Amino acid sequence: MTTSAPATIATSQADLEAAAAIRDHHAQLDGALALAVARAIDSGAAAAAVAELAAWGERELLPHALAEERTLYAAARTVHDARLLVTAMTAEHQVLADLIARLGASSTSPFDAIAAAGALQTLFRSHLAAENDLLLPLLESAPGISVHDLLGQMHDQLEAQHAAPAAQTCACGHDDDELPVVDARTIPHAVRHASIFGALSSLQVGDGLVLVAPHDPLPLLAQLEAAQPGRFEVSYLQRGPEDWRLQLVRRS
C-alpha cells in the first residue's frame, strides 16, 4: 500500500519578505543597543550615558516589545506548538523592562548599572535569536496566519504608541578619543551587517564608534557607502593580522 507524503503549507513570498524585514529590524535594534551599552560601560557608568541607555530602552525597545505582544505573540498563541514559547518570551519582555527600569533609577550604583547593561544586551540578543529562529518559522508555516499582515499591524501599533521621535543629541560627553566600541566578532554572522548599520544609524552628526572586526570589512564599507554615500568618515586604527579596528565618524 502506498501512502502519500504529508501535505506541506507553502509560505507566500509576501510572508517571506515580511519575516526577513522583521529579522532585519531585530538586527538593527541589536546594533543600536550594543552602541548604547558600549557607551554606558566604556564611560564607567557615567550618569548621562546610563540615562541615555535607559531612555533608548524606553523609547525603542519597550514599544517594540509591546507591539510584538499585541501582534506576533497574539497570533502565535493560536498555534499549539508556539504557546509555551510565547509564554516564556513574554516573561523575558518583563525582565527586559525591569532591567531598563533599573538603569533609569537614580539609586542604581555604577556597578549595578554596568551589570544591568550587560545583562540587558545578553538577554536581548538571545531573545531576538529565539524570535528569529523559533517564533517566526512557526508563524510562517501556520495556516491562516499572514506574517505580512502582522508586520503591518506592528507598524500601526508602534505609530499609535508614539509619534516619530525627534532627533536625539548624544548626552554622554564622549570625545573622539573615547568612542564606544562595537565588536563585530560577538555578533552572529547572519545579522552582522544589519546590526552594525543599526549602531551607525543611531549616531548623530559628529558622533562615532570604533568597529572591531575579524577581517578587513571591505564588503561592509562598500555597502555602507552605497547606501549612505559620504556620510561616514572611515579611518583604520589597526590592520590585522588577527583583528581590524576602524573608526567611523558621522559627518552628515
Secondary structure, DSSP 8 states (H G I E B T S, - for coil): ------------HHHHHHHHHHHHHHHHHHHHHHHHHHHHHHTTS-HHHHHHHHHHIIIIIHHHHHHHIIIIIHHHTTSGGGHHHHHHHHHHHHHHHHHHHHHH-TT--HHHHHHHHHHHHHHHHHHHHHIIIIIHHHHHHSTT--HHHHHHHHHHHHHHH----------S---TTS--EEEGGGS-GGGHHHHHHHHHHT--TT-EEEEEESS--HHHHHHHHHHSTTSEEEEEEEE-SS-EEEEEEE--
